[in-house]
Every structure is written in C-alpha cells, then in structure tokens.
Amino acid sequence: RVQVADDGQIFAQTKAGLLVALDAATGVKQWAFRYPRPYANVYPVGLTDKFVFAVHVANLYCFHRYSGLLEFSYELPGAASAGPAADPEN
C-alpha cells in the first residue's frame, strides 16, 4: 500500500510488515518501522501535521511524522477491521 500524504511525504507499507516514510521529492527514506507480525492486513495510515497513526493486527501505533519516533502503542480490544482516522484536535 502506498499513500501520498502531501507534496512532501509518501508512506509505503509492505505485506512483510514494513512501514516506510519517504521524501516525496527525492524518494529518500526518512524513517522505517517493522511491525512485530509480518503478513497481516495492511490498512491506510491516518495523518495529522505532526503524527502518523497506523493499525496493525490489534495494535494502534502513533509515530512522530518526520522523525519516526514511536510516541505510543496501544493494544486494541480486538483485531482491527479498518485503518485509523485522525484530525488535528482528536
């Protein structure tokens, strides 16, 4: 799955469990995160101007958008069936 976030950033996720942020102008990798369980469902990420939210199996991950630092992860009460939605306030 590939998502063009805006003129500056692209997010790519692989079935093998890799989330990668790329510079949209150059294609240079900004950061990457390997999910703990490969070959699971891949859902679109949710974005704000500061954070990236990703759902993988039954976990919600929050990364700083440009550094890739993990802000938090949260175990959901069941397996996810859709990607996260995000806005600047919520």
Summary of the structure (lengths in Angstrom):
residues: 90
radius of gyration: 12.3
end to end distance: 24.6
largest distance: 39.2
contacts: 232
relative contact order: 0.20
helix: 0%
strand: 47%
